[in-house]
Amino acid sequence: MTVMPRRTHRKSRNGCLECKRRHIKCDEKHPLCGNCRSSERVCEYADRFRSSTTRSERSTVSTPTNAGPSPSVPSPPQAPVEPAKSVATCSEYQPFNMVHAELLFNLTTETIPSLSDGRTHWMLNPDLMRVGMLTPYLLNELLAISALHYSIVRPAERECYRRHAAQLQTHALEIFSQERRDITQETCVPLFLFSSVLGLHMLCDTIIYREENSFDGFLDQFVHYLKLHRGVRAVTSESWEALRGSILQPMLQYGQDMFRWDEELGPECRKIMDLIEAARLGEQTTSVYRQAVRALQISMHATGVTGGGSKVKYVGGITGWPVIVDVEYIETLELRRPEALVILACYGVVLHQARHMWAFGDGGRFLIEVIAKHLGPQWEGWLEWPTRVLRETQR
């Protein structure tokens, strides 16, 4: 019997990721290949998130004169982006596709309004939206949090949108770290917005997509979030004077009114502080915990959360606590100090009151329960408030 040799063919290296995953031949059409278009799948090419330098070196064929400019998603710029440049014409941007259009639509119609507690959200201000569209790192992060939102509210497509969220956030951080930023009233606005959105994204990603089966793994993940969020926010700390004279002034004034540093400790925080004082941990350690409990009380006031269990009114109070606690407190968390974990469980109460929001879900409950399990019965008295809130909200 004669065996016919298999016909050889040259393997394409430029097919879309979905066709490669399904092991089928891709026609490599942009922005959507034929297979993905007919099956209504998300079509994505591997080189979408590479730098513009790599792309420009690879592309030597000039664009036909009758081809109009295509919309685009930012890639790391080789020079500062001029505000006057259009998103659609700047050559330093990556091609815009239908997935990005979908994410942008979701951002303005669902993601941002869902975090605005019924009021018009500050980010939907036309001037601020324009800042977002003209700032590469901010636009990528805005699309990233929209993708994260979809990954949670569309569980059947979770992994697909998680991948988009991770890629867009990584790209945003690459651009952010490469750009030179002289602090002015113009540059400080996208800097502040970026740190705010990124902080919310990282907190959500940490508590929703957490490591369930390892206390140490989850805590390491949470500490990493705290450090990264503080690190990005530190970049904006030198711009407060410029921010006060910017278009963000009304929003900053509202936040300042909500974060009242003269707020007296409520009965729940007062009880935790009394237990810490009675433990005689030394003045330095006690001072660290005292500041963390004070920051927790400020956060509770900003969110509108009481000891009983009202819903969160101001999301900034949730993302604010990780920023206003001292770095020394984060170090005590890293050391697994039980008193620090108790304070973190109390922060879980604030998260739990925001469980109706997609960004937090059951993260507060998980935080309280995993810490209570780790510390054991001997710390039940310290954890009386967080565990009581969980019992009462189960009714």
N, C-alpha and C positions, 0 to 999 in steps of 0.2 A: 504493500500500500504506500502510495506516495503522499508524504505530508506536505501540504502547501505552506510555504513560509508566510508568517503574519505580515501584513502590510505595515510598514513603519510609518509613523507620522511625527512631526515635530510638535512637542508639547508646548502649549501656550503658557507663558508666564505672566500674562497680563489680564487674565480673566478675573471676573469679580469674585469676592470672597464667598458669596453664597453658592455660586456654581462650583467652586473648588470644594466647598464643604459637602455638596451633594454629588461630587465626582461626575459632573456632566460637562459637556463642551459649552463654552461661553462664546457668544458672538462678539463680545467686547464692545458693544455699542454703549455710548454715553448719552445721557446720564443713567439710563436704565437699559440693561441688556434684555434681549428678547425673552429669555427664560424667566427672569424676575418680573418682567412686565406682564407676561401671560399668567403667571402664578401669583401675582400680587404680593411678591416678597420684597424685603428691603434690599436694594442693590447697592453695594459698596465696593469700591476698589481700594486695593492695599496702599496705593501711593497717595491717597487723598490727604493724609495728614503729614506727609513729608514736607520738608522746608521748601520755600520758594527757590532757594539757591539750587537744590538738587533738581527741581523741576526745570528751571531755566537752562541748566547745563544739558539736560536731556533733550529739551525741545529746541530744535534748530530750524524747523519749518515755520515760515511766517504765516500769520493768520490771513486768510483770503480777505481782500478788501471789502467784499460784500457781506462779511460775517460781522454781526454786531457784537458788542461786548457782552459777556455772560455774567450774571450775578455771581457773587463769590463769598466764601467764608475765609476769614483771615488766616494767614500763615505767618510765621515769625518774620518781621520786617527787617530789611538790611539797613534801613535808615528810618528815622522817625516819620510816622505817617502824618501828612499834613491834614489839618481839619477840613480843608476845602475839597479834598479828594472824595469822589463818589465811591460808595461801596461797590458799585457795578463796574467801575472803570479802572480802579487801582490794580496795577499788575502784580502787586505784592500780596494779593489775596488768592485763596484757593477756590476752585469752582464750587458754586452753590448748586445743590441738588434738591430733589423733592423731599427728601428726609429732613433737610435743614429747613425748608419752607414749612413743613408740617410742625417741626419743633418751634419755629418762630411764631406760628399761629397759636399753638398750644400755650406758649409762654405768655402771650398777651391776653388770651381769652380764658385760660384756666389756671395756669401755674401761679401767676402773680395775684390774680383776684382771690384764689383759694387761700392765700396767706394774709389777706387784708382785713380779716374779721368784719366783713360787711361794709367797710368803708372803701372809698377810692384809694387804691394803693399808691404810694408816692412814686413807685417806679413807672407807673403808667403816665406820669407827667410827660407831655410831648418833648420838652427840652431834655429831660433825662433819658428818654428813649432815643433821642438823637445822639446823645453822648454814647449810649450803648452800641448803636449801629456804627459809629465812627471809630470805636476803640477796639482793636483786634482782640486783645486778651479778655476784655469785658464781654464782647459779643460771644466769644467761644464759651465762656463760663455761663452766660445766660442760656445759651442753647444746651449746655451740659445739664443744668438743673432742670430744664424742661424735659430732657431725655430721662433724667432720674425720676421725675414725676411720672412720666409714662410707664417706666419700669415697675412702679408700685401700683398704679391704678389699672394697668393692663397686664395682669399676671401671666396670661398666655404668651405674651411677647417680652417677658421680663429680661431674659438673657440678651436678646437683641438690643433693647434700649439701654441696658446696663453697659453694654459694650460701647454704644454711642456716647453715653455719659462719661465713661472713663477716658475715651479717646479725646473728646472735646475738652475735658478738664485738664488732661495732660498737656494738650496743645496750648491751652490758656496759660498754664503755669510756665511753659517753655518761653512763650512770648513775654510774659510778665518778668521773668528772670533775666531776659536778654535786653530788654529796653532800658535806655537811659532815661531817667525821669527827674527833670528839674521841677521842684515843687512850685507850682503857680496856681492861681485860682482856676485855671482851666484843667490842669493835669491832676489836681487833687481830687476833683469830683469823680472821675472814673476809678481812681485809686481807692477811694472810700467805698464806692459801690461794689467794686470787685471784692474787697475784703469782706464786706457784708454778705454778698451772695455766696462766695466761696466758703465762708464759715458755716452758713446754713447747709450748704451742700455736704460738707465734710461731716457735720454732726448727724445729718439724716443718714448718710451712707454708713456711718459708724454704728448707729443704734438700730437701723432697719436691717442692714446686711451684716449682722454681727456674727461673731464666732460663738455659736450656741453652746458647744459642749466643753468649753475650756474657760474657766474663770480667768486664769492668767492670760490666755490669748485675747479674751475680750478686753481686759483691763489694759494690756499693752496697746491694743488698738485704740482705746479711748484716750490714753495718755498721749499717743502719737498725734491724735486729732487735736488735743489741747495745745500741744507744742507748735504744730503747724499753723493752727488758727492764730495763735498769739504772734507767731513769727511774721505772718502776712500783715496782721493789724499793726505791728510795730512799724512797718514801713510808712503807714499813714499817720503815725503819732506826731511826726514833725510837721504835719500840714494843717494842724488844727486852726491856726490863725487864718490861713488862706481859706479853709472850709467855712469859717464863720462869715466870710464875705462873699460866699458863692451862692449858687442857686439852691444849695442844700440847706441853707440857713433855717428855713421853717421846719424841716424834718429834724435837724439837729436840736432845735429849740424844744420840739415835742419830746425827743428822746431825753433831753436834759430834765425836762419837767417830770418825766416818768421815773428816771433814775434819781431818787432822792437819797443823798448820802446821809442826811440827818434822820432818816427813818428809824424809829425805835424798834427794838426787837419785839416781835410778836411772841405769844406764849410758846409756840412750838420751837422757834429758834432760841428762845430764852432757856428752855429746858435743856436743849443740847449744849448750850454754852455753860450752863450751871454744872452739867456732868463733866465737861472738859475741865473747868476750873477746879472741881473737886478731885479730879484724877491726879493733880499735882505732877504735870508732865514737864515742868520746867518753863521758865518765862519765855524763852525763845520759841519753843514748840507751841505753847499756849497762845502766843501772839499770832503765829501763823494761822492757827485754827480760828482764833477770834476774828481775824480779817476775812477768812473764808465764810464764816457764818454770817458776818455783816454783809458780805457780798450776796449771799443767798437771800437774806431779808430784802435787800434792795431789788434783786431779781424778782422776788415774789410780788413786791409792790408794783413793779413795772408791768408785770404780766396781768396783774389783777387777781392773782391766785391768793386765796386765804387758806387757813389751816383746814377748813372743812372740805373744799373741793369744787370751787367754781371754775368755769372754763377760762382758758387763756384769752386775754383781750389784746395783748401786744406781744407779737412774736420776738421782737427785739429784746425783751426781757429774758427769753430762753437762751438766745445766742449771746447775750451780753455777759451772763455769769462766767462762762469759761474765759472771757477776756479780762474781767475785772478781778478775778482771784489772783493772788500773788504766785509767782513762779515757785516759791518755796512750798506752797501747798501741793502743787503738781508733783514735786519731788517726794512729798510724803505719800502720795498715791502710788508713786512708782515703787516705794518701799513697802507697800501694802500695810501701812499703819492703820489699825482698826478704826481709830477716831476719824481719820481722813475718809475712810470708806463709809462711815456713818453719815458724814456730811454729804458725800456723793449720793448716798441713798436718799437723803432729804431733797437733793436736787432732782432726783427721780420723781418726787411728788410733783414738781413743776412740770416735768416732761409728761407725766401721767395725765395732768389736767389738759394737756394739748393732744390727747389721744384721738380726738375727732379730726385732726389735721393729718393729711397724708404724709407729711414730712417727719412725723414723730411716731404715729401708730402706737404699738404696745411697747415702745422703747422704755418708757418710764417704769412700767410694770416689771419688765425684764431686769432693769437695773436694780430695783428694790429687792426682787426675789433672789437674784444671783448673789447679791451682797449678804442678805440675811442667811442664805444657805452657807456661804463661805465663812461667816463669822460664828455661826452656831448659836445655840440657846442662851449662852452666857451674855450675849449682847442684845437680848430681846427688849430689855428695858430702854436701851439707847435707841432702838429702832421702833419704838411703840407708835410714833406718829406715822412714819411711812407705811407700816403694815396695817395700821388702822384705816388709813385712807384707802388702801386696796380693798379691805373688807367692806367698807361702806359703799364703795363704788361698784361692788359686785351685786348689790341688791337691785 
